[in-house]
Amino acid sequence: MNSGTPIRIALVDDHTLVRDGIRALLAVMPQIEVVGEADSGAAALELLEQVQPDLLLLDIGLKDTNGLELTRRLCQLYPRLQVLMLSMYDNLEYVRSSIHAGARGYVLKDSSAREIIAAIEAVAAGGTFYSAEITRRLAEQRQDAAAHNLTPREEQILQMLARGLDSKAMARELAISVRTVETHRLSIRRKLNIDGTAALIRYALSIAPR
């Protein structure tokens, strides 16, 4: 963003009071301009077509769609759009899913005004931002992985899982056999006491570098 150009943002939340509160908070910030708001996924799609903001401040729970699915769709339709999740849920499952969907940040609705504004500025500049509590909990999970003595290759496999690669793609990239990849994945699951592929992928996403 150019220093003299306000960050153009749109608000998407199905609670009028929340939108009113966020809009009032941002109204006094000269570096931020609210260019539109919507209360549903359908309305958000129409709004973005009209105003094309720099950043979308988006709630996870909408009355007609899941905010995570909407994020995935919008990131495909508008590759330059930055999405920042604003949610009442501090569940790391939602955080991981939002990262996977393409969101660049996740802040809680009870965050301080300073933190919300810092999140908007960081994400609009192309960076990432997560609420302090979420950052702490993600760091704890990364430390947990290190504490289980994963080998460098196993850590590499986890990173590839977070990127969405399957065993065949990993084998091609690492120049090893699919069976060897599967052996590493089984070893990771045993060390971390993780049951099933879906749970392993969720874990990989939870400790992925931001």
N, C-alpha and C positions, 0 to 999 in steps of 0.2 A: 504494500500500500504506500502511496505517496504521502509524505508527512502532512501536506495541506489538504488532503482529500479525506472526508469523513468515511468511516466504515459503514457501508449500507447494509443494514440487517433487516430480516423479516422474522416475525414471531409466529410460531405455530403451537398453540395450546388450546385445549377445548374448555378451559376455565377462564372466563372473562376477567375475574379478579386477578388471576395470575398475570394475564397479559397487561392489564391496567397497571399492576405494580411494577412489572419490568419496564413498561414504556415510561412510567413516571421516573423510575430510577435512571434510565438512559437519556431522558429529555434534557438533563442538566449537563450531559457530557458532550462538549462540542466536537469531539473526535468520532462520535457515533451518531448515525442517523437511522431512525426506524422508518423504513420505506413501505411497510405493509404488515398485515397480520392476518392469520387465518385460524379457524377453530376446528378444522378437519383435514384429512389427507387430500380429499378431493379439492377443497378450497385452496390448499397449499399448492397443488399442481397448477391451478389457474393463476394463483398469485405469482408464482415464480415465472410463469410464461409472460406475465405483464411487466413485472418490475426487475427481474433478474438481479437479486441482491448479491453482495459479496459473501454474506454469511447467513446461515439459517439457524436460529435458536429454536430447537425442536424438543417437544416433550415425547416421551416414549409411549404413553397411553393416550390414544386418540379415539374418538367415538366411532370412527368408521374404518380404522386400520391400525396396524401396529407401527409405531414410530420407527422401529428397526427396519421393517420391510420398506417403509417409505424412504428411509435413508439410503438403503441399497438401490432403490429405483432412481432416486434423485441424483445420486452420485454417478449413475450411468447416463442419465439424461443431461446433466450439467457437470461435466468433469472439473470445472474450475470452481464450483460452489464448495464452500467450506461449511461443514455441518458440526454444530456444537449441541450436544444433548443437554437438556436441562430437566432434571428428573427428581422426584421425591424418593426414588428407590436407590439405596446404596448397595444393592445386591451386585456382587462382582460378576455374576452370570450376565446381567444386563450390560455391564461395562465391557466385558469381553465380546459380547455379541455386537455392541455398537462399534467397537474397533473393527471387527470383522466386516461389518456392513459398510464401513468407510467414514464413520464419524471421526473427527480430529480431536474431540475433547468430550468430557463428561463432568458436569458440575451439578451439585445438589441444590434443590430449591431453597434450602435453609442456609445456603452459603452466604457469606457476607457480601455486601455490595462491591467491596474492593475485589473480592475473589472473582465474582461474576464478570466484572469489567476487565480484570486481568485475563480471564479466560477468553473473552471476546477478542481482545487485542492480540493475544498469542495465536489463536486459531486463524484470525484474519490475516496474520502475517505469514501463515503457512506452517506454523508450529503446532504443537499439541499442548493440551492442558487438562489436568484432572484435579478434582477437589483434593485438598490435603489429606483427608481421611482415606480416600480411595487410593491415592498414591502410596500411603503408608501400608495399606493392606496388600497392594500389589507387590511392594518391595518385600514384604514378609513371605509371600508365596515364592518369589524368586530365590530368597535365601533358603527357603525350605527345600527347593530343588537342589541347591548346592550342598545342603547338609546330607542329602541322600547319596552323595558320592557318585553322581552320574559321570560317565567318561566324556571326554571331549566329543567323541562321535555321537554319543547319546544326546548330548546337549544340542548338537547340530541337527539331529533327527527331530528334536522338539521344535527347533526354530523352523524347520521345513514344514512340520505339521501346522504351525501357526500361519505359514504362508499359503496353506491350502493344498500342499502337494500330497499325492497319494504315494504308495510304496513304489510303484513303477517309475514315477517321475523322480523320486528320490534316488532310486537305483541308477537311473540314467545320469543324473547330475553328479552323483558320487562315484560313478564308475564301479559299482559293486552289484552283486546279484540281488534280486528281489527277496530271495530267502534270507540273505544277510540283513537286509533292512528289517524284515519281519522279526528276525532274532533280536535286533537292537530294540525294536518296539516292545517286544515281550519283556526284555530285561528292564526297560524303563518302567513298565507297568508293575512288575514285581517289586522293584526298588521303592516305587512311590505308593504301592498298594492301591493301584487304580484298576477298577474293573470295567473293561470294555473300551472299544475304540472311541466312542463318542465322548466318554469322560476324559480319555487321554487327550483328545483334540481340545476340549474345553480347558484342560489344564495348560496345554501348550500355549493357547491364546492368552491365558491369565498371566503368564510370565514373559510373554513376548516383549522385547524392547520397544519403548515408545519412540 
